[in-house]
Structures are given as structure tokens and as C-alpha cells.
């Protein structure tokens, strides 16, 4: 019978079993797959709702370690190839949207906004590429070319600092050749300094959404 059993870290290790720590997706996936295919019980070690790893038959754990080591070069090459392809696509889109962007700025945006494991907007799979590029550029300009960070240090709320710096951001985007999409939100940031009578207006929402980056696209931006 194929089944998984949740146990605590202090539960006795079943005879003939070994522990596989959580952390390497390849090992976890194959350990689970091979154990269940063999009809053996798979123990999921959980401590305070946090999964620590798996307990599986020793021979399977050993097999998984060996397979992971053997396939590592190939898997790394595959990931690097995919990442290079993603960066190339982002670069093409970036140059399409910002035809006059200086090379150094372009390289910085690609290096920081699309860095692997950074959790930045460029690595967000749920967003279309055009929006990821636009948000990455906005975050870059905001941190590198405005007083945004200084305003935060001075005590301004994040949304206020974003509205204060928006005109400057928009100006630089235009200097870099951006002509697509700006009409959707042009001027909305400065208007937001005043209370809105209709905060739920469909037009206002569309205009604010991209530049204000409400989805925290640059929450952990590292200049």
C-alpha cells in the first residue's frame, strides 16, 4: 500500500530506514517517488508544522544520493541554459520597450531584477514578460535615480514616497524611449497626493497598478 505517514523528529527511526533532509528538490521528489513505487511507507518528518525531511528505506536514500551526484552536471547545465534563455528574452523585451536605455542601466536591471532566487519581479512566473520588465525598470529607477530610499529613511510611508517620486520616474522612462503603456497611468501618481472621491474607479486602478508596484515587486531590491 502506497502511503505517507507524518511523524515528529523524536519518533524512533523505523528499522532499515534513513533520513533525507529537506532542501534539494531533486532528491525529495525521487525519494518520494521511488519509495511509494516500491510499496513502502514514506515518513514525513514534521516539527511545529515545518517539514524537516523524509524517512525512507536506506537503499532508496542511497540510490537517490548517487543519482543526484551523477546527474548534477547535466541538471546544472539545463538550468543555466534555461536561465540564459529567460534573460535573453527579458533583454529583448527591455530594449523593445526602452529603445534609448543606456547599456549600463540595461545590464544593471537584468542583473538585479532578474537574478535567480532573488524573489524579485523578474523571477515572478505569474506575470507576463512585458509587465515584469516594466516593473523591474520602475523599481530600478526608483532606487537608483530618485530620493525614494531617503524619503523612507526620513519617515515617509512607502506609498507616499512612491507617489512623490513618480513624476521623476516617469520622466526617466520617457528619456529611455518608453512610449508603450504610459498613457494608462500618466499623471495618476501626482493626483494621488489628494484624497480620491472614487478610490475604486476602474480607470484609477489601471493607472496606478503598474507604477506603484502594489505587488511588492521591489520589496527586497538590492541596489
N, C-alpha and C positions, 0 to 999 in steps of 0.2 A: 504494500500500500504506500502510495506516494503521499508524504505528509511532512509538515514543518511543525516543530514544537518550540514554543518560546520558553526560555529558561533564564534564570538570573546568573550573574557571574560567579556566584558562590555555589551553584549547583554542581554536584560531582560530575566529572567528565565520564561519559559512557565508555565502557571498555572498547578499545580498538578505534577510538575517535581522537581527533586532533583539532586544535583551534585555528581558524583562519581570521585574522583581524580585518575589520572593515577598512577600506581605503583605496584599494585597487579594483576598479570596476570589472576589469577582465577576469580577475581571479574569483571575485564574488559570483559573477554570472556563471562561469564554468563550474565552479564548485557546487553551486545550487543545482545546475542542470545535470551534471554527472551523478550527483547523489540521488536525486529523485528518479533519474532514469534507471539507476541500479536498484530501485525499490527500497532504499534505505531511509531511515529517519534523518531529517536535517534539523539541527538545533540552532535556533536563532537566539544569540545571547543579547539580552536587553537589560540595561541598568537605568532606572529612573526615566523610562520612555526613550532612552537613547540606545540605538543598536550599536553594539561593540564588535560584532563579527558573527561567524558561523562555526558550528562544531559539526564536522563531517568525518567519514571514515578516513583513517590515516593514509591509506593507499591513494584515495582520491585527492586529498590535500597535497600529497607529494606529487601526484601527477599534474595537478594544476600549477604548482610552483615550477615544475620542469617545463611545462608548455608555455607559461608566461615568459620564462627566461629565453626559451628558444625562439619565440615569436616576437620578442621585444623590438629588435631592429626593424622588422617589417612593419610592425604596428606604428612605430615612431615615424617611419618614412611615409606611411599612409597619412598620418595626422599632419605632418609637415606639408605634404603635397596639398591636402585639403585646405589647410590654413593659408598657404601661399595663394591658392586659387581664390579664397574668400577675400584676401587683402587686395588682390589684383582687381576683383570685381568692385570692391569699395573704392579703390583708386580711380577706376574708370568712371564710376558714378560721381565721385568727388570732382573730378576735372570737368565732367559734363555740367554739373550744377554751378561750379565756381571756376569758370574758364580763365580768370585772371589771378587766381590764388598763387602767392609766391611759393616756390618749391619747398622752402624750409618749413613753411606753415603746413603745407600739404603732408609732408613727411611726419611732422610732429603729431598731426591729427590722426594719421594712420597708425603711428607707433603707440600712441596713448589711448585713443578712443576705441581701437580695435584690438587691443592687446588681449591675448588669450588668458582666461581665468581672472580677468580684471573685474568682471561683473558690470562693465560699462556698457553704454548703449550700443556700441558697435558689435558687442557679442550677444545681443538680445535676439534670439531666434524668432520671436513672435512678431517683430516689426519688419515692414518692408524695407528693402535696402535704401531707397530714396530717403525715407524718414530717418533711418539710422544715421545716414551721412549728414543730413541736415541738423539733427540733434547733436551729433558729435562736433560739428563745426561751431554751433552755438555755444556749447559747453567750453570748447577751446577758446573762443574769443572772449567769453565771459570771464574766464580765469586768467587769461594771458594778456588781455588788452583793455580791461576795464578796472574800475575800483571795486568790483564786486566783493572780493575777499576782504578788502579793507572795510567796506561797509558792514560786513558780517562781524568783523572783529570789533567794530565800533558799537555794535548792539542792534543793528537793523535786522528785522525779520527777513528770512530768505526771500519770501515773495516780494517784499518791499524793495530789497536790493536788486532783484531781477527786473522789476518794473523801472527802477531808477536807471539801470544801465542798458535797458533795451534799445533806446534810440541809437546809442553808440554802437551796439552790436549790429543793429540793422544797417547802419552806415557802412561798417566794415564789410558786411556781407555783400552790399551793393558794389563796394570798391573791388571786391574779389570776383565780380561778374555774376552774382546771383540775380536772376530775373524770374525764376520759376517759384511760385508759391508765396512770395512775399505779400502779394495783394490780399491774401487770405487773412493776414493778421497785421498788416501795416497800420501803425498808429494806435493799436489797441492797448499796448503796454502803457503809454503815457496817459491814456484815458482812464486806466485803472487806478490812477492816483486818487480819483474822485469816486465816491460811493456810487455803485451802479443801481439803477432803478429796476433793471431786469437782469439779475445775475445769471438766470438760467436761459437766457436767449441763445438760440441755436447758433446764430451768427457770431456772437461774442465768444461762445465756447470754441468754435472753429478757429477763431482768430488768435485766441490765447494759447490753445493747446500746444502747438509746436514750440514757440519761443520760450514759454515759461517752463517747459520740460517737467510737467507735473508728475511724470512717472519717474522722477529722481534719476534722470539719465546721467547726471554728473555728480551724484551724491558722494561718490568716492573718487572723484577725479584727482589725479596726481600730476601736477604740472611737470 
